[in-house]
Amino acid sequence: MKIKYHLIKEEKNTKARLGKIETNYGTFETPMFMPVGTQATVKTLSPEELKEIHSGIILANTYHLWLRPGEDVVLHAGGLHKFMNWDGPILTDSGGFQVFSLAKPKDITEEGVKFKNIYNGNQMLLTPEKSIEIQNKLDSDIAMSFDECVGFPHTREYVEESVERTLRWAERGKKVFSNERQSLFGIVQGAEYEDLRKHCVEELVKMDFDGYSIGGTAVGEPKDLQYKQVEYSCKYLPKDKVRYLMGVGDPIDLIENVIRGVDIFDCVSPTRLARHGHFLSMHGKYNIKNACYKEDFTPIEEECDCYCCKNYTKSYIHHLIRSEETFGQRLLSIHNIRLLIRIMEDLREAIKNDTILEYRDNFIKNYYHE
């Protein structure tokens, strides 16, 4: 079935929304953070560990799964859920972010985007139709339209052209979309220009997507500009559809953008930080490699309920990370993802109680030690 979004409550002081997403694999409350499983796995973690930290939807990467193992392998395995043994919902991105991160401007044409295969050097072409075809075969619960993600800085002229191309690509992809079990989201572009964001939303809504993503953020712009881009998008998006902000995972950004009306988020940051020895907490971001943790026999965070914090000390994890042991990366990944999910749980409670601004102010005070 298509996903169904139910708006339960709007916070009285802000645009924050409490909702539920109904899927083939259960119903989950929003706002929600989605761990990223680029290669059909959240790095170093098992599906059982993801469930234990209350993960709802997870994300997989269309571009990388297209290159390896190939969408037909996943199809023959019975789809992504069976392939990776995950019985919760899955969202696949479109490959559009690789337009921003890997392709050169000359490689972007009306037809699609030319890529050099990062594994064998072959030239490949990703089109809106191909992106949808891959995602249909992957059989995720939520698929993304193929879009162009514009970096920062940029000219208004280029953003105008890019928005129109994104809209044409969205229409082309929707025409070939054929998996009745999937939902398809449109992606809002337009950089920091409210009129372009408004235009993009209005045209996407005419196409009647199952939900909408906010793209073109977290690409190097200042935080205040990111928040404006989200405001400009949410202002015109329909209230009865899911709003997904792509690639944002900083704790403060999660809070600020929930306040502006976003429902779901994803980001690689919690596991990436963990692999480099960094841990997140309600009191800031820290590096476990620092000498002060060598004989610190307390948990990463006393109030955290994750497996890492209930069983291991900073001293032990300091030793593991300094010794380049994968188990240390696993423990920090479990904690970092759980931290972001705990923030989402707190935000849902704050929306229920109409206290989200108070929560934001207290969080910032504790996080930055003001």
C-alpha positions in Angstrom: 0.0 0.0 0.0 1.0 3.7 -0.3 2.1 5.3 2.9 -0.5 7.3 4.8 0.3 10.4 6.8 -1.9 11.4 9.7 -1.5 14.9 11.2 -2.2 14.6 14.9 -1.4 18.0 16.3 0.3 21.3 15.5 2.2 22.9 18.2 0.4 26.2 19.2 3.5 28.4 19.2 5.3 27.2 16.1 4.8 25.2 12.8 6.0 22.0 14.5 3.8 18.9 13.7 3.1 15.7 15.5 2.0 13.0 13.1 2.0 9.3 12.2 3.2 7.5 9.1 1.4 4.3 8.3 3.3 1.8 6.2 3.3 -1.8 5.2 5.8 -2.4 8.0 4.1 -0.6 10.9 3.0 2.9 12.0 5.6 5.4 13.2 5.3 8.8 14.9 6.9 11.9 13.5 9.0 13.9 13.8 11.5 11.1 13.1 15.2 10.7 12.3 16.1 8.0 9.7 19.5 6.3 10.0 21.3 6.0 6.6 22.1 2.6 5.2 23.9 3.7 2.0 24.9 0.2 0.9 21.8 -1.6 2.2 23.4 -1.5 5.7 23.8 1.1 8.4 27.6 1.0 8.8 28.7 -1.5 11.5 25.2 -2.0 12.9 22.8 -5.0 12.6 19.0 -4.6 11.9 18.4 -5.9 15.5 20.6 -3.1 16.9 18.7 -0.6 14.9 15.4 -1.8 16.3 16.7 -1.8 19.8 17.5 2.0 19.5 13.9 2.6 18.1 14.8 3.3 14.5 11.7 3.7 12.3 12.4 4.2 8.6 15.9 3.7 7.3 17.4 5.1 4.1 19.3 3.3 1.3 21.2 4.8 -1.6 19.9 4.2 -5.1 23.1 5.3 -6.9 25.4 3.0 -4.9 23.1 0.0 -5.1 22.7 0.5 -8.8 26.5 0.2 -9.2 26.9 -2.6 -6.6 25.4 -5.2 -6.4 22.9 -4.0 -9.1 19.2 -3.5 -8.8 18.5 -6.9 -10.5 20.4 -8.7 -7.8 18.2 -7.0 -5.1 15.1 -7.8 -7.2 16.0 -11.5 -7.5 16.6 -11.5 -3.7 13.0 -10.4 -3.2 13.6 -6.7 -2.7 15.6 -4.6 -0.3 13.7 -5.8 2.8 14.6 -9.4 2.3 18.0 -8.7 0.9 19.1 -6.8 4.0 16.8 -8.6 6.5 15.0 -5.4 7.6 11.3 -5.7 8.3 10.7 -2.0 8.8 10.1 0.6 6.1 12.8 1.8 3.8 13.2 5.0 1.9 15.5 5.2 -1.2 17.0 8.4 -2.4 17.1 9.1 -6.2 20.8 9.5 -6.9 20.2 13.2 -7.3 22.6 14.1 -4.5 25.4 12.5 -6.6 24.6 15.2 -9.2 25.8 17.6 -6.6 28.7 15.6 -5.1 30.2 13.8 -8.1 29.1 15.2 -11.4 30.5 18.3 -13.1 28.2 20.9 -14.6 29.0 19.9 -18.1 27.8 16.3 -17.3 24.2 17.6 -16.4 22.0 17.7 -19.5 18.2 17.6 -20.1 18.5 13.8 -20.6 20.1 13.1 -17.2 23.5 13.0 -15.6 26.7 11.3 -16.8 28.8 9.6 -14.1 32.0 7.7 -14.1 31.4 4.4 -12.2 33.5 4.8 -9.0 34.3 1.0 -9.0 35.4 0.4 -12.6 35.6 3.8 -14.4 32.8 3.0 -16.9 30.7 6.0 -18.2 27.1 5.7 -17.0 24.0 7.8 -17.5 21.4 8.3 -14.8 18.1 9.7 -16.1 14.8 10.4 -14.2 13.4 7.2 -15.8 16.4 5.1 -14.9 16.3 6.3 -11.3 12.6 5.4 -10.9 13.2 2.0 -12.6 16.0 1.2 -10.2 13.9 2.2 -7.2 10.9 0.2 -8.4 13.1 -2.9 -8.5 14.7 -2.2 -5.1 11.1 -2.2 -3.9 11.6 0.4 -1.1 8.5 1.8 0.6 9.3 5.4 -0.4 11.0 6.4 -3.6 12.4 9.8 -4.5 12.0 11.8 -7.7 15.3 12.5 -9.6 16.3 16.1 -9.1 19.2 18.4 -9.4 20.7 19.5 -6.1 22.4 22.9 -6.6 25.5 23.7 -4.4 26.2 26.9 -2.6 27.0 29.6 -3.7 25.2 29.9 -7.0 23.5 32.4 -9.3 19.8 33.0 -9.3 19.8 32.4 -13.1 21.2 28.9 -12.6 18.8 28.1 -9.8 15.9 29.2 -12.1 17.0 26.8 -14.8 17.7 24.0 -12.3 14.2 24.3 -10.7 12.6 24.0 -14.2 14.8 21.0 -15.0 13.9 19.4 -11.6 10.2 19.8 -12.4 10.6 18.3 -15.9 12.5 15.4 -14.4 9.9 14.9 -11.7 7.1 14.7 -14.3 9.2 12.2 -16.4 9.9 10.0 -13.5 6.3 10.0 -12.3 5.1 8.9 -15.8 7.2 5.7 -15.6 6.6 4.9 -11.9 5.1 1.5 -11.7 5.4 -0.1 -8.3 2.0 -0.1 -6.6 3.6 -0.9 -3.2 5.7 2.2 -3.2 5.1 5.8 -2.5 6.8 8.5 -4.6 8.0 11.9 -3.3 8.6 15.1 -5.2 11.6 17.2 -4.2 11.4 20.9 -3.7 14.3 23.0 -5.0 14.8 26.7 -5.3 17.8 27.6 -3.1 17.2 30.6 -0.9 14.6 32.2 -3.2 11.1 32.1 -1.8 9.4 32.7 -5.1 11.3 29.8 -6.7 10.5 27.5 -3.8 6.9 28.5 -4.0 6.8 27.9 -7.7 8.5 24.5 -7.3 6.0 23.4 -4.6 3.0 24.5 -6.6 4.0 22.6 -9.7 4.9 19.5 -7.7 1.6 19.6 -5.9 -0.2 19.7 -9.3 1.6 16.4 -10.0 0.1 15.0 -6.8 3.0 13.2 -5.1 2.6 11.0 -2.1 4.9 13.2 0.0 7.4 16.0 -0.5 11.1 16.4 0.2 13.0 19.6 0.8 16.2 19.6 -1.2 19.1 21.9 -1.7 20.0 22.3 2.0 23.1 21.2 3.9 25.2 22.0 0.8 27.5 24.6 2.4 25.1 27.4 3.2 25.0 29.2 6.6 22.5 27.8 9.1 20.3 30.8 9.0 19.9 30.4 5.3 19.1 26.7 5.6 16.3 27.6 8.1 14.9 30.2 5.6 14.9 27.6 2.8 13.0 25.2 5.0 10.5 27.9 6.0 10.0 29.0 2.4 9.3 25.3 1.4 7.0 24.3 4.4 5.0 27.5 4.0 3.5 26.3 0.7 3.6 22.5 1.2 0.2 20.7 1.8 -0.5 19.9 5.5 -1.8 16.4 4.7 1.5 15.0 3.2 4.8 14.1 4.8 7.6 16.7 4.7 11.1 15.2 4.5 14.3 17.4 4.9 17.2 15.6 3.2 20.7 15.3 4.6 20.3 17.2 7.8 21.4 15.6 11.1 23.0 18.2 13.4 21.1 18.2 16.7 20.4 21.9 16.6 19.3 21.8 13.0 16.9 18.9 13.7 15.2 21.0 16.4 15.1 24.2 14.4 13.7 22.5 11.4 11.0 20.6 13.3 10.0 24.0 14.6 9.6 25.0 11.0 7.3 22.1 10.1 9.6 19.2 9.0 8.5 15.6 9.8 11.4 13.3 8.9 15.1 13.7 8.5 18.2 11.6 7.4 21.9 12.1 7.6 25.1 10.0 7.6 26.6 12.2 10.4 26.0 10.0 13.5 27.8 7.0 12.0 30.5 9.1 10.3 31.3 10.9 13.5 31.5 7.6 15.3 34.0 6.2 12.9 36.2 9.2 13.6 35.8 8.9 17.4 33.3 11.6 18.0 30.3 11.2 20.2 27.2 13.3 20.5 25.4 14.1 23.8 22.8 16.4 25.1 25.7 18.4 26.4 27.7 18.8 23.1 30.0 16.9 20.7 33.2 15.4 22.0 36.2 13.4 20.8 36.7 10.1 22.7 40.3 10.0 21.6 41.1 12.9 24.0 43.4 11.9 26.9 40.9 13.0 29.5 38.9 9.9 28.8 41.7 7.4 29.3 40.6 6.7 32.9 37.0 8.0 32.8 35.0 5.0 33.9 31.6 6.6 33.4 29.2 6.0 30.5 29.2 8.2 27.4 26.0 9.7 28.8 24.5 8.8 32.1 20.9 9.4 31.1 21.1 7.5 27.8 19.4 4.1 27.6 21.4 2.7 24.6 23.4 -0.6 24.7 26.7 1.4 24.6 25.9 3.6 27.6 24.3 0.8 29.7 27.4 -1.5 29.3 30.6 0.3 28.5 32.7 3.2 29.8 34.4 6.1 28.1 37.7 4.6 29.1 37.0 1.4 27.3 35.7 3.1 24.2 38.7 5.5 24.3 40.9 2.4 24.2 39.0 0.8 21.4 39.0 3.9 19.2 42.7 4.6 19.8 43.4 0.9 19.0 41.3 1.3 15.7 39.0 -1.5 16.8 35.7 -1.7 14.9 33.8 -2.5 18.1 34.5 1.0 19.3 33.0 2.5 16.1 30.0 0.3 16.5 29.4 1.4 20.1 29.6 5.1 19.2 27.4 4.6 16.2 24.7 3.0 18.4 24.9 5.8 20.8 25.0 8.7 18.3 22.0 7.4 16.4 20.1 6.7 19.6 20.9 10.3 20.7 19.2 11.8 17.6 16.2 9.5 18.0 16.0 10.5 21.7 15.9 14.1 20.6 13.0 13.3 18.2 11.2 11.5 21.1 11.7 14.7 23.2 10.4 16.9 20.4 7.3 14.8 20.0 6.5 15.1 23.7 7.2 18.9 23.5 4.8 19.3 20.7 2.1 17.5 22.7 2.7 19.9 25.6 3.2 23.0 23.4 6.7 23.6 25.0 9.0 23.1 22.0 10.5 26.6 22.2 11.3 26.1 25.8 12.9 22.7 24.9 14.9 24.4 22.1 16.3 27.1 24.4 17.2 24.6 27.2 18.9 22.3 24.7 21.0 25.1 23.2 22.0 26.3 26.6 23.1 22.8 27.6 24.7 21.9 24.2 26.8 25.0 24.0 27.3 25.4 27.7 26.0 28.9 27.7 
